[in-house]
Amino acid sequence: AVVSTQSTGMYLYTSELYPSSARSGLVGLSSMIARAGAILSSYVLVLDTYDPSLVYIICLVAAVLALVLLARLPDTTGTQLPQTFSECDALFQGQAGVSGEDLSRIA
């Protein structure tokens, strides 16, 4: 249930970050990277035969890295979905709280 909820959240959030012109391709790329990570995660369990603590260390590093990267993403609450890459730039340049009117002036 947790993995299903995470996947749904990934699709909802990442679709808000990308401009409309490239949204489907970039959401697909995000999905591909997530699936590659799921495939590689099964090989992490093999490390348990060498040292049981390696599995926990790798999972901890991956979780901390994900947390750091997630904290750098802008808040999209109340903002209009970006339509162009220049609007994405404005969203990522610390102007995450800009309104739809501000975004239309940037493009």
N, C-alpha and C positions, 0 to 999 in steps of 0.2 A: 504494500500500500504506500509506503514511503517513497519508493522509486517512482511509482506512477504519479504521485503528487508532485515530486520534483520535476519530472518530465513535463507535466502540464504547466508548471510555473516557468520552466525554461522557455517553452514555446510562447507563453503569454508575454513574458518580460522582454525576450529578445526581439519579438516582433515589433515592440514599441521603440526599440533603439535604432532600427535601421530605416533608411528612407524608403518610400514606397517604390521607387524605381528599381531597387535592388533587394527588397525585403524577402521575396521567396527564395532567391538563391542563397542569401546570407543566413536565413533561418535553416535552410537545408545544410549549409556548411556547419552550423552550430550542432545540428542533429548528428551529422557524420562524426564530428569530433567527440561528441558524447558517447556515441556507439563505439568508437575506437577506444575510448577510455574504459568502457565496460568490458571490452574484449581483453585489454591489457590487465585489468584488475584480476582476472582469473589466474594470471601468471604470478601475481604477487603472492598468492597463497602457497605457491611452490617454495617460496623463500622460507616458509615455516620449517621445512626440513633442515635448513642450515642454521637458522637462528630464529626462534619464535618472536623475539622483540623486533626484528626487521619489518614484519607485517605492520605492527603498530606504529613504528616510526614512519614508514611510507604513508600510511593512512593519515597520520597526524600532519605530516608535511603537506600532503595534498589538501587536507581540510583548511589548514592555515593559509595556504596559497589561494585557495578559492575564496576564503573570507577577505583577504587583502584585495583581491581583484574585484570582488563584489562591492566592497566599500568604495571603490573608485568610480563606480557607475553612477550616473546622475539620477536624481529622483524625477520621475515622469508624471507624478500626480498632478492632475489639472492642466497638463500641457497638451498641445495638439501634436499628433504624430508627425514626425518630420517627413517632408516630401522630397527634399533634396539633400545632397551631402553637405551643402553649406549650412542648412538647418541642423544637421547632425553635429557639425563643428560647433555651432552656437550652443547646442545642448551640452556638449562635452567640455566647453571652455568655461565652465562655472556659471553659465547662465541657465541652469536647469529649471529655474522658476519662471522663465519667460512665458508670456502668454502667447496664444495663437496669433494675435495681432503683431507682436514683436517678431515672431518667426516669419510672418509674411513680409515684413519690411526688410529682413535680412536677405531673403532670396531675391 
